[in-house]
Amino acid sequence: MDLPDRDDDAAKVQEQASVQELFASAYKLRNAEIARVRRPPLFVLEGAKTMARHLGMPAEQMQELVPAMAFWQVYLASTLARNPAVFAEAGHRFPSSYEAVRSAVAEMQSHRQLVFVAFHMAAMPLIAAFLALAVVDIHGRPGHALMSPQNLARAQGESGRWIFNVANVIGADGPGLRRLLSGLRDGTVTRLLILLDGPQRPGGPGTCALGNTAPGIAFKTGLISKILAMGIPMRPLTHTWQPDGLELKWHPFLGDIDAVGDGGREDAISRVASLIEDLLKRHPEQWLNWSAPSLRT
């Protein structure tokens, strides 16, 4: 019979302690805020209404999810923002989750270029830290991360500057996207993190709607199509918070990386849509995009 790995046990104990400390700080912040104003933040309530409308959710279910939505998206996020050292020390504080990311990055080391696909869920800041630190650890140099102009502006503050220490950050505006695509074509961008579920209205050119789960929500497909057309492998990583910590899952490469064409592109886009739909079914309260103007109207 195999004996348990003591290092693995120690890592789990360390991570559990970090999770408990993080959650305790977030609950303390939540309790103090609720005691002061007697309600969750208004933008959470508006986001919950948007969530219910797009998912066909009964009012009772929506009300049940409001406290969790406030916890994951506001109080936990605020707790992390108040302690940016958590990100620099993410590998030490969350060793089990970090190793799940680092080992996969190591297994994919032979790929000349690689794009990691993540999602706008409440655990996203830690996922970005895990991936950025793992790339530096395995490859000895920072990778690249694509950020929306809004998130890039927020990252300029004290709580977000850590990302610039571990990754080359590119803004997802016109000049930034041109720079990114040029780097992917000439091979200077070798490891890239992108998020594909920025919400758009369905029906526009270069968008894919989320089928039966949320037909009023779509995501842009132009970037994924361009990356697949270059033959660059893309690997999705889904991530959610659970009551006892993080749930991470690597998924198969998108498209047929040996023969990318229209069929491979359509399959990849369909699979991304399925991953987003699954996240919205299981943990809609953790999706950070319910406050997007395109969804509130």
KEGUKOL-578509 format. One record per residue (C-alpha): residue in three letters; chain; x, y, z. Coordinates in steps of 0.05 Angstrom, whole numbers, plus 5000, padded with zeros to 4 digits. Example, Ala and Ser with C-alpha at 12.3 -4.5 7.8 and 13.67 -1.06 7.14 Angstrom:
BEGIN
  aa ch   c1   c2   c3
 ALA  A 5246 4910 5156
 SER  A 5273 4979 5143
***
This chain:
BEGIN
  aa ch   c1   c2   c3
 MET  A 5000 5000 5000
 ASP  A 5027 5069 4981
 LEU  A 5043 5114 5040
 PRO  A 5018 5186 5038
 ASP  A 5067 5238 5013
 ARG  A 5088 5278 5074
 ASP  A 5106 5338 5032
 ASP  A 5037 5335 5000
 ASP  A 5004 5330 5069
 ALA  A 5044 5389 5093
 ALA  A 5024 5429 5032
 LYS  A 4950 5414 5044
 VAL  A 4956 5435 5116
 GLN  A 4991 5500 5097
 GLU  A 4939 5515 5043
 GLN  A 4881 5501 5089
 ALA  A 4910 5548 5141
 SER  A 4918 5602 5089
 VAL  A 4847 5592 5064
 GLN  A 4818 5595 5134
 GLU  A 4857 5658 5149
 LEU  A 4834 5690 5084
 PHE  A 4761 5671 5094
 ALA  A 4762 5694 5167
 SER  A 4788 5763 5147
 ALA  A 4735 5768 5093
 TYR  A 4679 5747 5140
 LYS  A 4703 5798 5191
 LEU  A 4702 5853 5138
 ARG  A 4633 5831 5115
 ASN  A 4604 5830 5185
 ALA  A 4630 5899 5200
 GLU  A 4603 5927 5136
 ILE  A 4534 5895 5143
 ALA  A 4530 5920 5215
 ARG  A 4543 5990 5189
 VAL  A 4498 5994 5128
 ARG  A 4450 5935 5141
 ARG  A 4453 5910 5069
 PRO  A 4500 5884 5016
 PRO  A 4531 5935 4968
 LEU  A 4481 5962 4918
 PHE  A 4522 5940 4858
 VAL  A 4518 5869 4884
 LEU  A 4442 5873 4888
 GLU  A 4440 5901 4817
 GLY  A 4487 5846 4793
 ALA  A 4443 5794 4826
 LYS  A 4382 5820 4788
 THR  A 4421 5816 4723
 MET  A 4443 5746 4740
 ALA  A 4371 5724 4754
 ARG  A 4346 5755 4690
 HIS  A 4398 5723 4645
 LEU  A 4394 5654 4678
 GLY  A 4318 5652 4686
 MET  A 4329 5647 4761
 PRO  A 4269 5653 4810
 ALA  A 4272 5712 4857
 GLU  A 4278 5666 4917
 GLN  A 4340 5632 4889
 MET  A 4370 5699 4872
 GLN  A 4360 5724 4943
 GLU  A 4393 5661 4970
 LEU  A 4455 5674 4927
 VAL  A 4463 5748 4944
 PRO  A 4503 5737 5009
 ALA  A 4551 5689 4973
 MET  A 4558 5737 4915
 ALA  A 4575 5793 4963
 PHE  A 4625 5750 5000
 TRP  A 4663 5723 4939
 GLN  A 4661 5786 4896
 VAL  A 4667 5842 4948
 TYR  A 4692 5822 5016
 LEU  A 4741 5768 4995
 ALA  A 4765 5812 4938
 SER  A 4774 5870 4986
 THR  A 4812 5826 5035
 LEU  A 4860 5805 4980
 ALA  A 4868 5877 4956
 ARG  A 4887 5898 5026
 ASN  A 4942 5847 5028
 PRO  A 4977 5845 4960
 ALA  A 5034 5804 4991
 VAL  A 4987 5744 4984
 PHE  A 4999 5746 4909
 ALA  A 5075 5750 4913
 GLU  A 5074 5693 4963
 ALA  A 5018 5653 4930
 GLY  A 5062 5593 4918
 HIS  A 5080 5589 4992
 ARG  A 5011 5605 5020
 PHE  A 4972 5560 4973
 PRO  A 5023 5506 4957
 SER  A 4973 5451 4935
 SER  A 4937 5495 4885
 TYR  A 5002 5526 4861
 GLU  A 5032 5458 4849
 ALA  A 4971 5438 4808
 VAL  A 4985 5497 4763
 ARG  A 5062 5493 4764
 SER  A 5064 5418 4747
 ALA  A 5018 5428 4687
 VAL  A 5060 5487 4663
 ALA  A 5121 5442 4669
 GLU  A 5088 5386 4630
 MET  A 5074 5434 4573
 GLN  A 5145 5463 4574
 SER  A 5163 5433 4506
 HIS  A 5112 5476 4469
 ARG  A 5147 5534 4435
 GLN  A 5086 5578 4448
 LEU  A 5025 5567 4493
 VAL  A 4963 5607 4513
 PHE  A 4929 5595 4580
 VAL  A 4855 5609 4580
 ALA  A 4823 5630 4645
 PHE  A 4756 5660 4664
 HIS  A 4726 5720 4701
 MET  A 4711 5682 4765
 ALA  A 4723 5707 4836
 ALA  A 4788 5667 4843
 MET  A 4818 5699 4781
 PRO  A 4871 5743 4816
 LEU  A 4902 5683 4850
 ILE  A 4899 5642 4786
 ALA  A 4937 5697 4750
 ALA  A 4989 5697 4805
 PHE  A 4996 5621 4803
 LEU  A 5006 5621 4727
 ALA  A 5053 5680 4727
 LEU  A 5097 5651 4782
 ALA  A 5097 5582 4750
 VAL  A 5119 5609 4683
 VAL  A 5177 5646 4716
 ASP  A 5195 5584 4756
 ILE  A 5194 5537 4696
 HIS  A 5220 5582 4641
 GLY  A 5263 5630 4680
 ARG  A 5229 5692 4651
 PRO  A 5161 5727 4656
 GLY  A 5105 5709 4608
 HIS  A 5051 5757 4583
 ALA  A 4981 5773 4608
 LEU  A 4926 5807 4569
 MET  A 4882 5854 4612
 SER  A 4822 5896 4595
 PRO  A 4834 5972 4598
 GLN  A 4790 5976 4660
 ASN  A 4828 5921 4697
 LEU  A 4894 5950 4674
 ALA  A 4876 6017 4704
 ARG  A 4857 5983 4770
 ALA  A 4923 5946 4770
 GLN  A 4961 6012 4772
 GLY  A 4940 6020 4845
 GLU  A 4981 5994 4903
 SER  A 4940 5930 4910
 GLY  A 4949 5909 4838
 ARG  A 5021 5928 4821
 TRP  A 5045 5857 4838
 ILE  A 5024 5834 4769
 PHE  A 5076 5879 4735
 ASN  A 5131 5845 4776
 VAL  A 5115 5775 4750
 ALA  A 5087 5785 4680
 ASN  A 5090 5830 4619
 VAL  A 5021 5862 4618
 ILE  A 4988 5882 4553
 GLY  A 4924 5923 4550
 ALA  A 4867 5896 4508
 ASP  A 4857 5960 4469
 GLY  A 4873 5971 4396
 PRO  A 4948 5984 4402
 GLY  A 4955 5930 4455
 LEU  A 4921 5877 4413
 ARG  A 4963 5895 4353
 ARG  A 5026 5889 4396
 LEU  A 5002 5822 4423
 LEU  A 4986 5792 4355
 SER  A 5053 5816 4328
 GLY  A 5088 5783 4387
 LEU  A 5051 5718 4376
 ARG  A 5068 5718 4302
 ASP  A 5142 5731 4312
 GLY  A 5149 5686 4372
 THR  A 5168 5738 4424
 VAL  A 5105 5723 4463
 THR  A 5115 5651 4485
 ARG  A 5069 5644 4546
 LEU  A 5005 5684 4549
 LEU  A 4945 5687 4596
 ILE  A 4878 5710 4568
 LEU  A 4806 5712 4592
 LEU  A 4753 5698 4540
 ASP  A 4687 5710 4574
 GLY  A 4681 5785 4571
 PRO  A 4605 5793 4560
 GLN  A 4578 5819 4494
 ARG  A 4509 5823 4464
 PRO  A 4495 5762 4420
 GLY  A 4487 5768 4345
 GLY  A 4544 5816 4331
 PRO  A 4602 5796 4285
 GLY  A 4655 5755 4319
 THR  A 4613 5734 4379
 CYS  A 4587 5668 4406
 ALA  A 4524 5664 4449
 LEU  A 4520 5618 4509
 GLY  A 4465 5574 4482
 ASN  A 4409 5551 4527
 THR  A 4443 5571 4592
 ALA  A 4445 5646 4580
 PRO  A 4426 5662 4508
 GLY  A 4429 5736 4523
 ILE  A 4504 5732 4536
 ALA  A 4559 5724 4485
 PHE  A 4635 5728 4484
 LYS  A 4682 5754 4430
 THR  A 4715 5701 4387
 GLY  A 4763 5742 4345
 LEU  A 4824 5732 4389
 ILE  A 4815 5657 4397
 SER  A 4805 5650 4322
 LYS  A 4869 5688 4307
 ILE  A 4909 5648 4357
 LEU  A 4883 5582 4331
 ALA  A 4898 5604 4259
 MET  A 4971 5612 4280
 GLY  A 4972 5540 4305
 ILE  A 4987 5561 4377
 PRO  A 4961 5512 4430
 MET  A 4909 5539 4479
 ARG  A 4896 5505 4547
 PRO  A 4836 5524 4590
 LEU  A 4838 5525 4666
 THR  A 4772 5531 4703
 HIS  A 4773 5555 4775
 THR  A 4721 5566 4830
 TRP  A 4721 5577 4904
 GLN  A 4693 5522 4947
 PRO  A 4676 5526 5022
 ASP  A 4743 5493 5038
 GLY  A 4787 5525 4985
 LEU  A 4801 5527 4910
 GLU  A 4776 5479 4857
 LEU  A 4821 5479 4796
 LYS  A 4813 5437 4733
 TRP  A 4856 5436 4670
 HIS  A 4818 5419 4607
 PRO  A 4843 5390 4540
 PHE  A 4876 5435 4489
 LEU  A 4827 5475 4447
 GLY  A 4820 5457 4374
 ASP  A 4863 5408 4334
 ILE  A 4932 5436 4346
 ASP  A 4960 5392 4290
 ALA  A 4910 5414 4237
 VAL  A 4876 5478 4256
 GLY  A 4822 5500 4207
 ASP  A 4749 5522 4207
 GLY  A 4728 5457 4241
 GLY  A 4781 5463 4295
 ARG  A 4763 5536 4307
 GLU  A 4688 5522 4312
 ASP  A 4701 5464 4360
 ALA  A 4746 5507 4403
 ILE  A 4696 5563 4408
 SER  A 4640 5514 4423
 ARG  A 4681 5483 4479
 VAL  A 4697 5551 4509
 ALA  A 4623 5566 4509
 SER  A 4609 5500 4544
 LEU  A 4661 5515 4598
 ILE  A 4630 5584 4612
 GLU  A 4560 5554 4613
 ASP  A 4583 5502 4663
 LEU  A 4613 5555 4708
 LEU  A 4550 5596 4706
 LYS  A 4507 5535 4722
 ARG  A 4550 5514 4781
 HIS  A 4573 5580 4810
 PRO  A 4538 5640 4779
 GLU  A 4550 5680 4843
 GLN  A 4625 5679 4829
 TRP  A 4623 5705 4758
 LEU  A 4650 5776 4759
 ASN  A 4616 5802 4696
 TRP  A 4544 5810 4720
 SER  A 4556 5884 4730
 ALA  A 4578 5895 4657
 PRO  A 4537 5951 4624
 SER  A 4522 5906 4564
 LEU  A 4485 5858 4610
 ARG  A 4448 5908 4654
 THR  A 4409 5940 4597
***
